[in-house]
Amino acid sequence: MNIKSINNAVWAKFSEIPDWAMSLLARLSVAGIFWRSGQTKVVGWEISDFTFMLFETEYALPLIPFKTATYMATFAEHFFPLLLVIGLATRLSAGALLIMTLVIQLFVYPASWPDHAIWAVAMLFIMSRGPGGLSIDYFIKTKICDCK
């Protein structure tokens, strides 16, 4: 075997990685990022005063009152990651978090574009390829509605 055939064999193995595995990893990764961020905003079941202060100052958005933005972001960072983990409304959840990422990129932390780009790639993969076979969406699609 020569170097070229070894190289081709290695790259051929990478092409065999199943979409369901990549989708699961993308779902769990994005969910982890947003869940951990959401957890920094609450103390128990309450949004912290510090979080409201951040949304009034550092995270201030145009056109959205800071209290509304605080509630929306805290809800989104808990609700959509849960849906991603179980694979329910997966494309919608990834889309919602992608929009949130774009807002963060444009209005809050524009210098963090490398991190946001990685998040966006994972969410775009989920949106384009779907949640994969280890998801409630897949179960509903194949077993309940029979709409393959």
HELIX and SHEET records of a PDB file:
HELIX    1   1 ILE A    3  PHE A   14  1                                  12    
HELIX    2   2 ASP A   19  GLN A   39  1                                  21    
HELIX    3   3 ASP A   49  GLU A   56  1                                   8    
HELIX    4   4 PHE A   66  ILE A   86  1                                  21    
HELIX    5   5 THR A   90  VAL A  103  1                                  14    
HELIX    6   6 ILE A  104  VAL A  108  3                                   5    
HELIX    7   7 PRO A  110  SER A  112  5                                   3    
HELIX    8   8 TRP A  113  ARG A  129  1                                  17    
HELIX    9   9 ILE A  136  PHE A  139  1                                   4    
HELIX   10  10 ILE A  140  ILE A  144  3                                   5    
SHEET    1   A 2 VAL A  42  VAL A  43  0                                        
SHEET    2   A 2 GLU A  46  ILE A  47 -1                                        
END                                                                             
